[in-house]
Amino acid sequence: MFPKREGSVGKVAVLCFSPNSGGMEHDAAAMAIKINKNVSDCLLVVRKYTWLEDFAINNEIPHEAIDFRGNFSIKAISSLRRIWEDYKVENIIFFGASEIKSIHFSVSSEIKSFIVRHATTKSSSKKDLFHRLTWSRVTAHWCISEHLEKNVRDLFPIGRAKVFVNYPGLGEKLSYLPRALPLTPEDKCLYLAHVGRLVVGKGQRDALEVIKILRRRSVPVCLTCYGDGEDRSELESRIIASGLQEVVTLAGYTPQPYKNFGNFHGVLFPSYGEGFGNAFLEALAAGMHCFSYDNTVFPEFKRLGLEFCLVEDRNPEALASAIEEVWEQRIPSPFKNIERCQSLFSEETEMKILKGYLA
């Protein structure tokens, strides 16, 4: 049970029932920490026997782990109702989508705000009668980019719920993100990184194609991919087939991969569908040369005044040309992005905006 804390915002529960260990799961854990630090007492509620439960234990995050099988569970509904009562929870912030059916039937009158945080672009409409029911208790849709706000308004049953944009706060990362490796005339190789789960559409396959093109053009480039996932075997096969074993490394899952950014000149991020792109933003905040396709959230980053290379969507040749130009001209690292990111994506700003939607 939480001790009482003075303040106008009631106790908060951050919910994430994903079994994975990607960006959403890290964001959920970080959100619980930030809310507890800046806003109100916060409990992280997760699925038992997952990476997120282990992370909460190892990092001493106040949490509850429940037995949640599938996407709808009577047992989970009962467990959630107990948690709301035991911890006097008044605010829910949900990271996810499919488990909302169980959450919907757990919500009692004591829950004053039910916020869903949207961080992934969706493709199918949720406006049918069944989804209108299961989303009807949501009081606010938190979109972490303008791109996602449009996506949510197009596909979700909003009803009386509010929709707002609130960029993720980089928090303490802003103070200890390493500065990118400066690109100088003396450099003999261009070192690039990619960060993300190894799944189709995340960008690794296109990144390999870009590296192949650059090597064919005699640009000395090396790529390290941080992350693991179901596409690893396919990527390994492509690396061998393309003869890239000496210049491409699949580093696997690495905690806090951004801590390695000081070893790289840039980030190659040809993703097809980012809702926000935490890793890309972290690279910008480290002053790295960044390369992406012109899709989803990336044009929005441009409008915010951040400097990076944006090329035609799904055009590896164009990405290779942009990287080749940076290498041949030894274009200086865009270190002014660091200050811009510190202004746009502070933890204080994120928490201030969120607080306005909590009860």
PyMOL commands that set and color helices and strands:
alter all, ss='L'
color gray80, all
select helices_A, chain A and resi 23-38+51-58+74-87+100-106+129-134+146-155+173-176+204-216+232-241+257-263+278-285+298-303+316-329+336-344+347-355
alter helices_A, ss='H'
color red, helices_A
select strands_A, chain A and resi 11-16+42-47+63-66+89-95+113-118+140-143+162-165+190-195+221-226+248-252+266-269+289-293+309-311
alter strands_A, ss='S'
color yellow, strands_A
deselect
rebuild
show_as cartoon
